[in-house]
Amino acid sequence: MARPKAPEDADAYEACGRCGEHRPVAARWPDGLICQNCYRKAIRTSGTCAVCGHVGILPGTADDGPTCRTCSGVRINVDCVRCGAEDELYSQGRCWSCALSNYVDTALSAPNGGVPAQLEPLADALKRMQRANSGLTWIRQDHVQATLRMIATNGTITHEAIDELPKSRTRDFVRGLLIEHGVLPRRDHYLAAFSEWLTQIPNRVADDEHRRLVDRWIRWNFLRKFRAMDEVPRNAFLRAKQSITVGVDFLNWLTEHHVTFVDTTQGDVDRWLTSGPSTRQFIDRLIPWAQSARLINRDLIVPRHRRGTAPRMSASDQASATERLVHTDELSPRDRAIGILVLVFGQQLRKSLELRWSDITVNEDTVCVRLGSIDLELPPPLDAPWRELLTEPVNLRTASHPSSDWVFTGQSPGRPINPGHIATHLRDVFSARAARLGALHELSKLGPVPIVAEALGYSPETIEAHRVDSGSTYAQYVGAVRRQRL
């Protein structure tokens, strides 16, 4: 069998006239043979010609910069037969944007033809995407087209109608697009997700009496509180899910051991806690509630989760991690900016990701971030990632974020990036939790509790707890200031 030709095989291919690599040849242009990589790069280069000022595709090269087809003598077809624009062609002489437009019209067409008026804002947003190739990659998938067709043929579009569609990430993503472009009203994302998650709970409870107990517990201890909030935080949503899951497991365990909840003893609780993982302590939300509601006959004790036992990064490790963070090429400007908030200012990932550009001030001399009620100035080189983010924001070239004020936009329409995703990116440099606790340990020593709390956006009680843990006192702070003045 003949040996396949490797891209870098000097005996198989002549050198590219631009990059010098021995790769498969795509074209012969005035400056020599052009490999496939350089060809794709050339036809995707657009802007203003460095020679004549023509605006369009710039496949040629010159000392002053990229040049157009006329000035470079490069002969390629990049004229879309549908819109006439100069662009990389996708198929049948059409550019990526025109091909995307055709897919959008097909997927969102109603049975009687044409895009329903209610869906026109979504259709327009998809067609105007700057990254049309990303839109095509997404919309060509069978499950995406199926979801869009179901929505387009479903008549009036409401959240309730979307809820009736098969549950999937695509359904939730499309819902986000509909909200972001004004087709559907905004609603509390985590409250809706929690309500949907609750529909599976009754089937997971083995005993009818316990099922009624769980229903009452959820309504009074979770839903009532969540509905009173302006917006349910992600952490509260996750804690509620874990508490209910553990509570249901405990009740099912009682059923298996032929114990009714009303007759549960301390021995039953202790056996449950010691025969499984530490997460079983999350029954500390079910049992106290049941006792306050007089649904249990005895006073039962469930040990609280111990706080302050998580690993904490030392000051020297923080300094090393900060040095690596600001000078590394391993992380994007977005990840480095978030890392600075955690590592230097002790911010929670969730809170960091909820920053908006209205919280950031960038000018020629300074970059300031508002974490609490005070603008904190970031000295060089901590300011560099923020300046880069301002000039090259992330995820703003698709239909998910047409005019978002989020600093750290995510893949989901209208929402910031997921904290777990960022924690994974930062893991090679530091643990986000250990870094945050280490930073708060040190920051709590810098001044009076109210001032530190106000600057960082924490409650005074939280900063006080870290200050006590660090062995710092306000008297020590005052003494240090006096010594500096002497």
Secondary structure as the mmCIF struct_conf table of DSSP 4:
data_model
#
loop_
_struct_conf.conf_type_id
_struct_conf.id
_struct_conf.beg_label_comp_id
_struct_conf.beg_label_asym_id
_struct_conf.beg_label_seq_id
_struct_conf.end_label_comp_id
_struct_conf.end_label_asym_id
_struct_conf.end_label_seq_id
HELX_LH_PP_P HELX_LH_PP_P1 ALA A 2 ALA A 6
TURN_TY1_P TURN_TY1_P1 PRO A 7 GLU A 8
TURN_TY1_P TURN_TY1_P2 ALA A 10 ALA A 12
BEND BEND1 TYR A 13 TYR A 13
HELX_LH_PP_P HELX_LH_PP_P2 GLU A 14 GLU A 14
STRN STRN1 ALA A 15 ALA A 15
HELX_LH_PP_P HELX_LH_PP_P3 CYS A 16 CYS A 16
TURN_TY1_P TURN_TY1_P3 GLY A 17 CYS A 19
STRN STRN2 HIS A 22 HIS A 22
STRN STRN3 VAL A 25 TRP A 29
TURN_TY1_P TURN_TY1_P4 PRO A 30 ASP A 31
STRN STRN4 GLY A 32 CYS A 35
HELX_RH_AL_P HELX_RH_AL_P1 GLN A 36 ILE A 43
TURN_TY1_P TURN_TY1_P5 ARG A 44 ARG A 44
STRN STRN5 SER A 46 THR A 48
TURN_TY1_P TURN_TY1_P6 ALA A 50 CYS A 52
STRN STRN6 VAL A 55 ILE A 57
STRN STRN7 GLY A 60 GLY A 60
TURN_TY1_P TURN_TY1_P7 ASP A 63 ASP A 64
BEND BEND2 GLY A 65 GLY A 65
STRN STRN8 THR A 67 THR A 67
HELX_RH_AL_P HELX_RH_AL_P2 ARG A 69 SER A 72
STRN STRN9 ASP A 79 ASP A 79
TURN_TY1_P TURN_TY1_P8 VAL A 81 CYS A 83
STRN STRN10 GLU A 86 GLU A 86
STRN STRN11 LEU A 89 SER A 91
TURN_TY1_P TURN_TY1_P9 GLN A 92 GLY A 93
STRN STRN12 ARG A 94 CYS A 95
HELX_RH_AL_P HELX_RH_AL_P3 TRP A 96 ALA A 107
TURN_TY1_P TURN_TY1_P10 LEU A 108 LEU A 108
TURN_TY1_P TURN_TY1_P11 PRO A 111 ASN A 112
BEND BEND3 GLY A 113 GLY A 114
HELX_RH_3T_P HELX_RH_3T_P1 ALA A 117 LEU A 119
HELX_RH_AL_P HELX_RH_AL_P4 GLU A 120 LYS A 127
TURN_TY1_P TURN_TY1_P12 ARG A 128 ARG A 128
BEND BEND4 GLN A 130 GLN A 130
HELX_RH_AL_P HELX_RH_AL_P5 ALA A 132 ILE A 139
TURN_TY1_P TURN_TY1_P13 ARG A 140 ARG A 140
BEND BEND5 GLN A 141 GLN A 141
HELX_RH_AL_P HELX_RH_AL_P6 ASP A 142 ALA A 152
TURN_TY1_P TURN_TY1_P14 THR A 153 THR A 153
BEND BEND6 ASN A 154 THR A 156
HELX_RH_AL_P HELX_RH_AL_P7 HIS A 159 ASP A 163
TURN_TY1_P TURN_TY1_P15 GLU A 164 GLU A 164
BEND BEND7 LEU A 165 LEU A 165
HELX_LH_PP_P HELX_LH_PP_P4 PRO A 166 LYS A 167
HELX_RH_AL_P HELX_RH_AL_P8 ARG A 169 GLU A 180
TURN_TY1_P TURN_TY1_P16 HIS A 181 GLY A 182
BEND BEND8 VAL A 183 LEU A 184
HELX_RH_AL_P HELX_RH_AL_P9 HIS A 189 LEU A 198
TURN_TY1_P TURN_TY1_P17 THR A 199 GLN A 200
HELX_RH_AL_P HELX_RH_AL_P10 ILE A 201 ARG A 204
BEND BEND9 ASP A 207 ASP A 207
HELX_RH_AL_P HELX_RH_AL_P11 ASP A 208 ILE A 218
HELX_RH_PI_P HELX_RH_PI_P1 ARG A 219 LEU A 223
HELX_RH_AL_P HELX_RH_AL_P12 ARG A 224 ALA A 228
BEND BEND10 MET A 229 GLU A 231
HELX_RH_AL_P HELX_RH_AL_P13 ARG A 234 GLU A 256
TURN_TY1_P TURN_TY1_P18 HIS A 257 HIS A 258
HELX_RH_3T_P HELX_RH_3T_P2 PHE A 261 ASP A 263
HELX_RH_AL_P HELX_RH_AL_P14 GLN A 266 THR A 274
TURN_TY1_P TURN_TY1_P19 SER A 275 SER A 275
BEND BEND11 GLY A 276 GLY A 276
HELX_RH_3T_P HELX_RH_3T_P3 SER A 278 ASP A 284
TURN_TY1_P TURN_TY1_P20 ARG A 285 ARG A 285
HELX_RH_AL_P HELX_RH_AL_P15 LEU A 286 SER A 292
TURN_TY1_P TURN_TY1_P21 ALA A 293 ARG A 294
BEND BEND12 ILE A 296 ARG A 298
HELX_LH_PP_P HELX_LH_PP_P5 PRO A 303 ARG A 307
BEND BEND13 GLY A 308 GLY A 308
BEND BEND14 ALA A 310 ALA A 310
HELX_RH_AL_P HELX_RH_AL_P16 ALA A 315 HIS A 327
BEND BEND15 ASP A 329 LEU A 331
HELX_RH_AL_P HELX_RH_AL_P17 PRO A 333 PHE A 345
HELX_RH_AL_P HELX_RH_AL_P18 LEU A 349 LEU A 353
TURN_TY1_P TURN_TY1_P22 GLU A 354 GLU A 354
STRN STRN13 ARG A 356 ARG A 356
HELX_RH_3T_P HELX_RH_3T_P4 TRP A 357 ASP A 359
STRN STRN14 ILE A 360 VAL A 362
BEND BEND16 GLU A 364 ASP A 365
STRN STRN15 VAL A 367 ARG A 370
BEND BEND17 LEU A 371 ILE A 374
STRN STRN16 ASP A 375 GLU A 377
TURN_TY1_P TURN_TY1_P23 PRO A 380 ASP A 383
HELX_RH_AL_P HELX_RH_AL_P19 ALA A 384 THR A 391
BEND BEND18 GLU A 392 GLU A 392
BEND BEND19 VAL A 394 ASN A 395
BEND BEND20 ARG A 397 THR A 398
TURN_TY1_P TURN_TY1_P24 ALA A 399 SER A 400
BEND BEND21 PRO A 402 SER A 403
STRN STRN17 TRP A 406 TRP A 406
BEND BEND22 VAL A 407 PHE A 408
STRN STRN18 THR A 409 THR A 409
BEND BEND23 GLN A 411 SER A 412
TURN_TY1_P TURN_TY1_P25 PRO A 413 GLY A 414
BEND BEND24 ARG A 415 ARG A 415
STRN STRN19 PRO A 416 PRO A 416
HELX_LH_PP_P HELX_LH_PP_P6 ILE A 417 ASN A 418
HELX_RH_AL_P HELX_RH_AL_P20 PRO A 419 LEU A 426
TURN_TY1_P TURN_TY1_P26 ARG A 427 VAL A 429
HELX_RH_AL_P HELX_RH_AL_P21 ALA A 432 LEU A 443
TURN_TY1_P TURN_TY1_P27 SER A 444 LYS A 445
BEND BEND25 LEU A 446 GLY A 447
HELX_RH_AL_P HELX_RH_AL_P22 VAL A 449 LEU A 456
TURN_TY1_P TURN_TY1_P28 GLY A 457 GLY A 457
HELX_RH_AL_P HELX_RH_AL_P23 PRO A 460 SER A 470
TURN_TY1_P TURN_TY1_P29 GLY A 471 GLY A 471
HELX_RH_AL_P HELX_RH_AL_P24 TYR A 474 ARG A 485
#
